[in-house]
Each structure stands twice: as structure tokens, then as C-alpha cells.
Amino acid sequence: MTDIISKDIDTVSCRLHFLEVGNPEGRDVILLHGMKFKAASWQEFGTLEKLATAGHHPLALDMPGFGGSPACEADQDKVLADFINELELERPVLIGPSMGGRIALEFALNHPGILGGLILVGTVGVEENKDRLSQINLPVFIVWGGDDQISPLANSDILLNSIKGAKRLVLEGAPHPCYQDQPDNWHAALLEFLATV
């Protein structure tokens, strides 16, 4: 069992809580969360341990008002930028499911050159950003539940067709939180993608 450390950090904009595990020399992987989840959810699903065991350096972040992070007035995009700057993370890979996917997608659009990769899972907010998607120039992995009733599979088509070189995995029969429904398939695909980034 890998030790998962609970930490708090004061950034320029907010006080943030996050979970950290793995080798600090490994690939930095930031995990955001959906509306009904928090950083600790990634521990419960086993994702943090899988990433750490594979040699990565995962950090699961509670966005303001979720989990252990107090509410904060700052824009979510700025919160994430300040977190990356404060910890001096080097071209991290950003994982964003659902609400966290919107934050991750818009961060990638607003901060070109900061990220080393982007993993979007059942992301919301695709339609609102579709005119800018072709600007994304980094490795992108799209993961969707085949039975997603919250962010339709058609949104993954938009991402796949608009982002050059993007790869996609559809977890057949899985609902919106597809990584929770099919953790083995999710973890296998996640580690396979990270090995190429």
C-alpha cells in the first residue's frame, strides 16, 4: 500500500486541499473531480495507488467548496494555474471528469504550453468551447461512458473530430462516471495513455 498524504496549500488565490502520492520525480498527474465527487474519491476508486505504483506522481485536488478546500471567490481557471505554479509542477497531465473536465478543457485552451497532456472523461461544457477546440496542441485522451445521460456521447465526437491527434475510448454500457463503473478498464487505458505522453 502506498502512503497517500493529505496536504493543504495557500496559493495566491485560495487555500487548497489535495492528496499526493508516488514519486515526486515521476510524471505529475493532476486529478480534478466531478460535481458529486472530491479528491478522496480518486483514493476510493484506487486510481491514486494505480498511478503511483506505475511510477507517476498523482495529485488529487479539491476545487474550492469541495472536499477539504474552503469556498473561494477566485475563478477556477486561476485557482488551477496558481496550484500548478505554487507546486512548480512540470508540464503536468490534467485529468478532468464531468465538471472537472470543463475546468481542464478551458485551462488547456487558456494556458497553451503549460500541460503535458489532457484526459477528458464525460466532460461537460464541450459545446460552449467547440469553436476553440482546434487550438489544442497536446496529447489528448477522451474517455466516455456509452450510456452517459449527462454529457452525451456526441460531445466526445466533437472533441475527437476537433482536436488533432486525440484518442478516444468508449466504455460500453457505462454511465456518466464511467471510471467508477468500469475501474479496471479505466485504469488500464489511463496507464497505457500515460506511457505514451
C-alpha positions as CSV (number, residue, x, y, z in Angstrom):
1,M,0.0,0.0,0.0
2,T,1.4,3.4,-1.0
3,D,1.1,6.2,1.5
4,I,-1.3,8.9,0.4
5,I,-0.6,12.2,2.0
6,S,-3.3,14.8,2.8
7,K,-2.0,18.3,2.3
8,D,-3.1,22.0,2.4
9,I,-1.5,24.8,0.5
10,D,-2.0,28.5,0.4
11,T,-1.8,29.8,-3.1
12,V,-2.1,33.4,-4.3
13,S,-5.9,33.0,-4.8
14,C,-7.1,30.3,-2.3
15,R,-6.3,27.8,0.3
16,L,-6.5,24.3,-1.3
17,H,-6.6,20.8,-0.1
18,F,-5.1,17.9,-2.1
19,L,-3.9,14.3,-1.9
20,E,-0.4,13.5,-3.0
21,V,1.3,10.1,-3.5
22,G,4.1,8.5,-5.5
23,N,7.5,9.5,-6.7
24,P,7.9,13.3,-6.9
25,E,10.4,12.7,-9.8
26,G,7.6,10.8,-11.7
27,R,5.2,12.4,-14.2
28,D,3.0,14.9,-12.4
29,V,-0.7,14.0,-12.9
30,I,-3.4,16.3,-11.5
31,L,-6.8,14.8,-10.9
32,L,-9.8,17.1,-10.8
33,H,-13.3,15.8,-9.8
34,G,-16.9,15.9,-10.8
35,M,-19.7,17.8,-9.1
36,K,-20.6,14.8,-6.8
37,F,-17.1,13.8,-6.1
38,K,-13.9,15.1,-4.4
39,A,-10.2,14.4,-4.3
40,A,-10.7,11.5,-1.9
41,S,-12.9,9.8,-4.5
42,W,-9.8,9.0,-6.5
43,Q,-8.4,7.3,-3.5
44,E,-11.6,5.3,-3.0
45,F,-11.6,4.2,-6.7
46,G,-7.9,3.1,-6.4
47,T,-6.7,5.5,-9.1
48,L,-4.1,7.2,-7.0
49,E,-2.5,4.0,-6.0
50,K,-2.5,2.6,-9.6
51,L,-0.8,5.8,-10.8
52,A,1.8,5.8,-8.0
53,T,2.6,2.1,-8.5
54,A,3.2,2.8,-12.2
55,G,5.8,5.4,-11.2
56,H,3.7,8.6,-11.6
57,H,3.3,11.4,-9.2
58,P,-0.5,12.0,-8.8
59,L,-2.1,14.9,-7.0
60,A,-5.8,14.9,-6.5
61,L,-7.1,18.4,-6.0
62,D,-10.2,19.5,-4.2
63,M,-11.6,22.5,-6.1
64,P,-12.8,25.4,-3.8
65,G,-16.0,24.5,-2.0
66,F,-15.5,20.7,-2.4
67,G,-13.8,18.2,-0.1
68,G,-11.2,19.9,2.1
69,S,-10.9,23.1,0.2
70,P,-12.9,26.0,1.6
71,A,-15.0,28.1,-0.8
72,C,-13.2,30.9,-2.6
73,E,-14.2,33.7,-4.9
74,A,-11.3,33.2,-7.4
75,D,-12.0,31.9,-10.9
76,Q,-11.5,28.2,-11.2
77,D,-9.0,28.7,-14.0
78,K,-6.9,30.9,-11.9
79,V,-7.1,28.5,-8.9
80,L,-5.7,25.7,-11.0
81,A,-3.0,27.9,-12.5
82,D,-1.9,29.1,-9.0
83,F,-1.9,25.5,-7.8
84,I,0.5,24.4,-10.6
85,N,2.7,27.5,-10.1
86,E,2.9,27.1,-6.3
87,L,4.0,23.5,-6.6
88,E,6.2,24.1,-9.6
89,L,4.7,21.2,-11.5
90,E,6.5,20.5,-14.8
91,R,4.1,20.0,-17.7
92,P,1.5,18.0,-15.7
93,V,-1.1,15.8,-17.3
94,L,-4.5,17.0,-16.3
95,I,-7.4,14.6,-15.7
96,G,-10.9,16.1,-15.7
97,P,-14.2,14.2,-15.4
98,S,-17.5,16.0,-15.9
99,M,-17.4,19.4,-14.2
100,G,-13.6,18.9,-13.7
101,G,-13.4,18.2,-17.5
102,R,-14.8,21.6,-18.3
103,I,-12.2,23.2,-16.0
104,A,-9.5,21.1,-17.6
105,L,-10.6,21.8,-21.1
106,E,-10.8,25.5,-20.6
107,F,-7.5,25.5,-18.8
108,A,-5.8,23.8,-21.7
109,L,-7.3,26.4,-24.1
110,N,-6.4,29.4,-21.9
111,H,-2.8,28.2,-21.0
112,P,-1.2,26.7,-24.0
113,G,2.2,25.2,-23.3
114,I,1.6,24.5,-19.6
115,L,0.2,21.0,-19.8
116,G,1.9,17.8,-21.0
117,G,-1.4,16.0,-21.7
118,L,-5.1,16.2,-21.2
119,I,-7.6,13.4,-20.2
120,L,-11.2,14.3,-20.6
121,V,-13.8,12.0,-19.1
122,G,-17.5,12.6,-19.8
123,T,-16.7,16.3,-20.0
124,V,-19.4,18.9,-19.8
125,G,-19.1,22.3,-21.5
126,V,-17.9,20.9,-24.8
127,E,-20.5,22.7,-26.9
128,E,-19.6,26.1,-25.3
129,N,-15.9,25.6,-26.3
130,K,-16.2,23.8,-29.6
131,D,-15.1,26.8,-31.7
132,R,-11.8,26.9,-29.9
133,L,-11.0,23.2,-29.7
134,S,-8.8,23.1,-32.8
135,Q,-6.3,25.3,-30.8
136,I,-5.4,22.5,-28.5
137,N,-2.0,21.1,-29.4
138,L,-1.0,18.4,-26.9
139,P,-1.8,14.7,-26.4
140,V,-5.5,14.3,-25.5
141,F,-7.3,11.2,-24.4
142,I,-11.1,11.2,-24.4
143,V,-12.9,8.6,-22.2
144,W,-16.7,8.3,-22.3
145,G,-19.4,6.0,-20.9
146,G,-21.5,4.6,-23.8
147,D,-24.7,5.2,-21.7
148,D,-23.7,8.7,-20.4
149,Q,-27.0,10.6,-19.9
150,I,-25.4,13.8,-18.6
151,S,-22.8,14.6,-21.3
152,P,-24.0,12.8,-24.5
153,L,-21.6,10.6,-26.5
154,A,-21.9,13.2,-29.3
155,N,-19.8,15.5,-27.2
156,S,-16.9,13.1,-27.4
157,D,-17.4,13.1,-31.2
158,I,-16.9,16.9,-31.2
159,L,-13.7,16.6,-29.2
160,L,-12.4,13.7,-31.3
161,N,-13.0,15.5,-34.6
162,S,-11.8,18.9,-33.4
163,I,-8.6,18.1,-31.6
164,K,-5.8,16.9,-33.8
165,G,-4.4,13.5,-32.8
166,A,-6.9,12.9,-30.0
167,K,-7.6,9.3,-29.0
168,R,-10.9,8.0,-27.6
169,L,-12.1,5.1,-25.5
170,V,-15.9,4.4,-25.1
171,L,-16.7,2.2,-22.2
172,E,-19.8,0.4,-23.5
173,G,-22.7,0.3,-21.1
174,A,-21.1,2.7,-18.6
175,P,-23.0,5.7,-17.2
176,H,-21.6,9.2,-16.7
177,P,-19.0,8.4,-14.1
178,C,-17.7,5.6,-16.3
179,Y,-14.3,5.3,-14.4
180,Q,-16.3,4.3,-11.3
181,D,-18.4,1.8,-13.3
182,Q,-15.5,0.1,-15.0
183,P,-12.4,0.8,-12.9
184,D,-10.3,-2.0,-14.4
185,N,-10.9,-0.8,-18.0
186,W,-10.4,2.8,-16.9
187,H,-7.1,2.2,-15.1
188,A,-5.7,0.0,-18.0
189,A,-6.5,2.7,-20.6
190,L,-5.2,5.5,-18.3
191,L,-1.8,3.9,-17.7
192,E,-1.5,2.9,-21.4
193,F,-2.1,6.6,-22.5
194,L,0.3,8.0,-19.8
195,A,3.0,5.7,-21.1
196,T,2.9,7.5,-24.4
197,V,3.0,11.0,-23.1
